[in-house]
Amino acid sequence: MTVGPIALVGSGEYLPVMAEVERGLIAGRAPRYVQLATAAAPEGDASLARWHRIGREQAERLGVEQVVVDVRSREEAQSTAFAGLVAGAGLIYLSGGNPAYLAETLRDTLVWQAILDMHKAGAAVAGCSAGAMAMSDWAPRLRDIRSDNPTGLGLVDHVRVIPHFDKMLAWVPDMLRNALLRLPEGTTLLGIDEDTALVGGPHEWVVQGRQSVWVLGDGSRVEHKAGSHLTT
């Protein structure tokens, strides 16, 4: 079985604007859309309920089954019952919130191993915003982005992601500078605009969605518009 594709998404998970990207990820795979809103768990029940609702709405648009894996803590991520829900997935999606919390909750757990196993068996795995950041080796606490310790889940450990790139630097002005200062040799730093995805992996990708993906260097930004191919 061929390993499934990966999607690193700047924003827009479960919204109509990204439905075609998600449709493409699950096409030809089991119509079982597994969703983890774990990154938003620190925001409380209302936030999680919103993620589950818009995830259900997207699954209905796509004509597939929504499966909510409602992991909110490391203890729950070690649950065999939650890990079992991942089985049979066609698409597994890590949505937005707190990247450090997401990575620390899932790393080296039964649920994360179940995700890896399904990915190796052909399921697509997508991460948006915090989810995209956490799938690299870099899932910073956004108030302490200077840390250079590898903290992510490492699914694509040769890239690092700044999501919401068309807006993020206005929100966190030092993010790009600090990310470049601590960028390991051989690692590609990517800025992914809102409503935009980088799909494929682990090294060959195509840009999909409304805007662009940027390869970021010291003083350089190389734009890759929708439809462009990119090697990392």
C-alpha angles and dihedrals in degrees: 000000000000118000110254126247125269126223123200107194129194096205142315104081113173093005125122091247090066098037094105092052091051091044089055092050094054097037111118091012133095110296090238114118110197114198130191119188091179093129089065096049093103088059092065140235098314093056092047091048089054092052091048091049097050090042089055091049091052092048088053091051089052094044094236137120118269114220114188115204097194099198111163102161142025089256090058091045087061091055115119089208093058092042089052091057090065092063115109095018121158094187128016117195130194107197132201137291128082114005096197092049091049094051095043091049098049105031113116094355134129092251093053091047089051089052091050091048093052091046090054088049091056108274118139116240121204133182125189126200103321088016092056092048093048094053089067124061090265121076103152130191097245092225090053105037091148092081111111096192114121103249105157132097094259101223088136101017096167094067135055124201136217103191126200083032095169088060108018098085090057089053098042106019096184096049098095095044093048093044092053093046091058100035110134118232111270094023121121119217112213131193110204116195124222117281089018134113138193106215131190121034171132087136108342116064144167126211115236134177137039105320142013146294118225129207104215128208138159100301095345136099119183114194123217112189127205110297093027122128120227134190121206 
